[in-house]
Amino acid sequence: MTSTTPTRILILGGGCGGVYTALTLEKVLKRELKRGEVEIALVSRDNYLTFQPMLPEVVSGSIGILDTITPIRRLCPRTNLYTRAIEEIDFQRRCVTLASGVGSRQLQLEYDHLVIALGNDTSFAGQQGLLEHALPFKYLGDALTLRNHAIHALEEADIERDPKARQGLLTFVVAGGGFSGVEAVAELNDFVRSAAKSFRNVQPEEIRVVLLHAGGLILPELPKNLAEFVQRLLMKRGVELRLNTRLAGATAEAALLSGGERIETRTLVSTVPGGPNPVVAALNCPKDRGRIVTDPYLEVPGHAGVWAVGDCALIVDATTSEPSPPTAQHAIREGRCAAENIAATLRGSAKRAFAFKALGKMGSLGHRSAVAEVFGIKLSGFLAWWLWRTVYLMKLPGLDRKIRVAVDWTLDLLLPSDIVQLRTDRAVSIRREHFEPGQAIFREGDHGDWLYIIEDGEVEVRKRVAGQEETPIRRLGPGDCFGEIALLGDHVRTASTHSLTSTNALAIDRDACQALLSTLPPLRDFFNRLLEERVGMRPESGDAVGVSNGVAVHTTQETTR
Ligand SMILES: Cc1cc2nc3c(=O)[nH]c(=O)nc-3n(C[C@H](O)[C@H](O)[C@H](O)COP(=O)(O)OP(=O)(O)OC[C@H]3O[C@@H](n4cnc5c(N)ncnc54)[C@H](O)[C@@H]3O)c2cc1C
C-alpha cells in the first residue's frame, strides 16, 4: 500500500454480511484509513441494518418499530454510505452502477476490492397470484405491513355481516415452516388472538391461523424432538398445521394449495425462500443454485479482488466441508473473515479459510416460550425464551438499541398489545390482480371503483334481466378492458364479471383513470367510442355514460356494467 491513490473497497449490501465487513475493515485497517491509503464505501437501499431475527416481534408489537434497525452511519462512521439501489456490477470495468436518486443521474463507483453481500430475494416467480396477493416477510416494511394488514382485517371483520367474507377476514395463512415462517406464525397468532379481545363483534372461535409446510415436520434445521415440541405448542395455541402441503398460488380472497384445495383468506404471508437477488442473478461468475461460489477465503474464483458473503454466497466451511447455511450468525462471521482477508491481501500476508461452528439454533415462539439447541443442549419453553432474549439483546448492534429493546420488552410484560393501525402506504392507483377460473371479479350491486385491463386469460360479463338467472352477455380477452361503465358513471355495477380461465389483469382506480382521461384526449375518445359501442348509446345524447375531460356524465338508460 505505497501508492498515493487510496485503495477503494466497495461493499454492496447493508445487511449483516455487508455491515460486519465494513465494521471489521474499519478496525483492521484503522491506520491505513487514517493515512488516507484506503477508502471504504458501502451501498445499500436503506441507510440502516435490519436485525431480521427480531422482525416477528414487530408484528406482535412486543418491540418498537425502530428497535430492530440501526443506522449504518452510526455503526460504521469511517465508511462512505451510498443509500441507493444497485443496478449493475461490471467486472470488466471494475465498477458498479447505482440507480438515479433525487435527480435523474446514475452514479458509477469504481473499486479495487468488491464485497458482494446482497442477500437473496423474496421471489414469487412461477406461482400464480403470489406477487399480487401474498405478503413477503424479510424487511422492516414487510413486518409493518403485515401488522397493519392484520389489524385492518380485524377492523373489517368487526363490521362485516356476510359469514363467508368474515371467514376470509379472520383467517391468517403463513406459508413456510422454516424459522422465519414459524416465528412469524407464532407472533401473528398471539397478536390477532389478543388484539381480537378489543373488537366487540369478533369471537375468538372465529379466528383461524394456518401454517403451511411442504415437509412432514416443521423446522428441519432443528433436532426432531425439538421440532415436534414446537408443533405441539403451536397447535395448543390454536395454530392449524398443514404439513406436506405446498402453496401453489393465490387470489385476493384465497390461498391456493397444491392439491387443488383453497383456503379463504385475506391475509397470506409467504416466507418460502426466495430466488437470487436480480443483481447477483445477472452476474457472469460461478454460481450454485443462484448463490455465488467462493474459494475457501471467500474470494470469487477467476475474479481477483471480488469477494462474496452472506445469503447470496455459497461458502464451503473449511472444517466441515459443508456449505454454510444462510443465517445471520454465518453472515456476520463471513463478513469478518472477508474483511480480514482483504486486509491480508493489501499487506501481502496469509489469508484464512472460513470456518465457523454455529453456537446453536434458537427460535422464539411468542407467549414467553422458545426453542433452542445451544452447545448441543436442547432447551424449550420459558428457559429457552429467556436465553433467546438475552442472546439477541447482546447481539443487537448499538447500545442505544439494546436499551430501547430492553425497555420495550419489560413494558410488554405489563401492558396489553397495541392495536393502532398505522397507515403508511400511499393510495394505490394501479395494481396487478390474479383471478382463478370461476372467480367473481365483481358482482351486480358492487361499487364500481376499478377499471380492469386483461393481460392474459378470459372473462365473462353476465347480466340478470328482470330478476331471472344471470345470462352471459360478453366474453373478453387479452387487451380488453371492463368495469368502465360503473366506474365512469359513478354508480354500482349493473352486471357481474367472472373469470373463465386463470386471468391476470391490471386494475386502475377511479382517481388514476380520471387523471389519465383528463390529460389524454385520445384515451378519452377511445372510452367514449367504447361506451357508445357497449351501452349502445351516443354519449352526447345525454342518455348514456360519457366522458368529458375525465369527468363522468351519468346515464339515464340501463347500462350493461
Ligand atoms: C424473518 C427472519 C428471521 C430470521 N431469523 C434468524 C435467526 O433467528 N437467526 C439467524 O441466524 N438468522 C435468521 N434469519 C436469517 C438472517 O437474517 C439472514 O441469513 C441474514 O440477514 C443474511 O444477511 P445478508 O447480509 O447476507 O443479507 P440481507 O440481510 O438480506 O442483506 C442484504 C442487503 O442488501 C441490500 N440490497 C439487496 N439488493 C440491493 C440492491 N439492488 N440495491 C441496494 N441494496 C440492495 C438489502 O437492502 C440489504 O441491506 C432470519 C431471516 C428472516 C427474514
The ligand as an SDF file (V2000), in Angstrom:
LIG
                    3D

 53 58  0  0  0  0  0  0  0  0999 V2000
  -37.8910  -13.1650    9.4750 C   0  0  0  0  0  0  0  0  0  0  0  0
  -36.4900  -13.6830    9.5340 C   0  0  0  0  0  0  0  0  0  0  0  0
  -35.9930  -14.2500   10.7220 C   0  0  0  0  0  0  0  0  0  0  0  0
  -34.6980  -14.7320   10.7820 C   0  0  0  0  0  0  0  0  0  0  0  0
  -34.2380  -15.2650   11.9550 N   0  0  0  0  0  0  0  0  0  0  0  0
  -32.9530  -15.6580   12.0580 C   0  0  0  0  0  0  0  0  0  0  0  0
  -32.4350  -16.1530   13.2910 C   0  0  0  0  0  0  0  0  0  0  0  0
  -33.1650  -16.2750   14.2630 O   0  0  0  0  0  0  0  0  0  0  0  0
  -31.1140  -16.4900   13.3420 N   0  0  0  0  0  0  0  0  0  0  0  0
  -30.2730  -16.3700   12.2660 C   0  0  0  0  0  0  0  0  0  0  0  0
  -29.0670  -16.6520   12.3870 O   0  0  0  0  0  0  0  0  0  0  0  0
  -30.7550  -15.9410   11.0620 N   0  0  0  0  0  0  0  0  0  0  0  0
  -32.0620  -15.5850   10.9360 C   0  0  0  0  0  0  0  0  0  0  0  0
  -32.5350  -15.1300    9.7290 N   0  0  0  0  0  0  0  0  0  0  0  0
  -31.6610  -15.1460    8.5330 C   0  0  0  0  0  0  0  0  0  0  0  0
  -30.7330  -13.9510    8.5380 C   0  0  0  0  0  0  0  0  0  0  0  0
  -31.4290  -12.7750    8.8570 O   0  0  0  0  0  0  0  0  0  0  0  0
  -30.0600  -13.8350    7.1740 C   0  0  0  0  0  0  0  0  0  0  0  0
  -29.3730  -15.0230    6.9220 O   0  0  0  0  0  0  0  0  0  0  0  0
  -29.0470  -12.6760    7.1660 C   0  0  0  0  0  0  0  0  0  0  0  0
  -29.6980  -11.4680    7.4220 O   0  0  0  0  0  0  0  0  0  0  0  0
  -28.3120  -12.6070    5.8240 C   0  0  0  0  0  0  0  0  0  0  0  0
  -27.5330  -11.4470    5.7770 O   0  0  0  0  0  0  0  0  0  0  0  0
  -27.0480  -10.8610    4.3580 P   0  0  0  0  0  0  0  0  0  0  0  0
  -26.2270   -9.6730    4.6910 O   0  0  0  0  0  0  0  0  0  0  0  0
  -26.4420  -11.9240    3.5460 O   0  0  0  0  0  0  0  0  0  0  0  0
  -28.3780  -10.4630    3.5970 O   0  0  0  0  0  0  0  0  0  0  0  0
  -29.5070   -9.4290    3.9620 P   0  0  0  0  0  0  0  0  0  0  0  0
  -29.6340   -9.2560    5.4390 O   0  0  0  0  0  0  0  0  0  0  0  0
  -30.7000   -9.8600    3.1950 O   0  0  0  0  0  0  0  0  0  0  0  0
  -28.9550   -8.0500    3.3810 O   0  0  0  0  0  0  0  0  0  0  0  0
  -28.9070   -7.7470    2.0080 C   0  0  0  0  0  0  0  0  0  0  0  0
  -28.7390   -6.2490    1.8900 C   0  0  0  0  0  0  0  0  0  0  0  0
  -28.5550   -5.9000    0.5240 O   0  0  0  0  0  0  0  0  0  0  0  0
  -29.4190   -4.8260    0.2080 C   0  0  0  0  0  0  0  0  0  0  0  0
  -29.7410   -4.9250   -1.2190 N   0  0  0  0  0  0  0  0  0  0  0  0
  -30.1830   -6.0040   -1.8900 C   0  0  0  0  0  0  0  0  0  0  0  0
  -30.3380   -5.7140   -3.1950 N   0  0  0  0  0  0  0  0  0  0  0  0
  -29.9800   -4.4200   -3.3450 C   0  0  0  0  0  0  0  0  0  0  0  0
  -29.9140   -3.5270   -4.4560 C   0  0  0  0  0  0  0  0  0  0  0  0
  -30.2300   -3.9150   -5.6940 N   0  0  0  0  0  0  0  0  0  0  0  0
  -29.5200   -2.2630   -4.2310 N   0  0  0  0  0  0  0  0  0  0  0  0
  -29.1650   -1.8400   -2.9740 C   0  0  0  0  0  0  0  0  0  0  0  0
  -29.1890   -2.6440   -1.8900 N   0  0  0  0  0  0  0  0  0  0  0  0
  -29.5880   -3.9140   -2.0710 C   0  0  0  0  0  0  0  0  0  0  0  0
  -30.6210   -5.0070    1.1090 C   0  0  0  0  0  0  0  0  0  0  0  0
  -31.3440   -3.7990    1.2560 O   0  0  0  0  0  0  0  0  0  0  0  0
  -29.9430   -5.4540    2.3910 C   0  0  0  0  0  0  0  0  0  0  0  0
  -29.4780   -4.3450    3.1080 O   0  0  0  0  0  0  0  0  0  0  0  0
  -33.8550  -14.6510    9.6410 C   0  0  0  0  0  0  0  0  0  0  0  0
  -34.3400  -14.0810    8.4450 C   0  0  0  0  0  0  0  0  0  0  0  0
  -35.6440  -13.6010    8.3890 C   0  0  0  0  0  0  0  0  0  0  0  0
  -36.1350  -12.9910    7.0880 C   0  0  0  0  0  0  0  0  0  0  0  0
  1  2  1  0
  2  3  1  0
  2 52  2  0
  3  4  2  0
  4  5  1  0
  4 50  1  0
  5  6  2  0
  6  7  1  0
  6 13  1  0
  7  8  2  0
  7  9  1  0
  9 10  1  0
 10 11  2  0
 10 12  1  0
 12 13  2  0
 13 14  1  0
 14 15  1  0
 14 50  1  0
 15 16  1  0
 16 17  1  0
 16 18  1  0
 18 19  1  0
 18 20  1  0
 20 21  1  0
 20 22  1  0
 22 23  1  0
 23 24  1  0
 24 25  2  0
 24 26  1  0
 24 27  1  0
 27 28  1  0
 28 29  2  0
 28 30  1  0
 28 31  1  0
 31 32  1  0
 32 33  1  0
 33 34  1  0
 33 48  1  0
 34 35  1  0
 35 36  1  0
 35 46  1  0
 36 37  1  0
 36 45  1  0
 37 38  2  0
 38 39  1  0
 39 40  1  0
 39 45  2  0
 40 41  1  0
 40 42  2  0
 42 43  1  0
 43 44  2  0
 44 45  1  0
 46 47  1  0
 46 48  1  0
 48 49  1  0
 50 51  2  0
 51 52  1  0
 52 53  1  0
M  END
$$$$
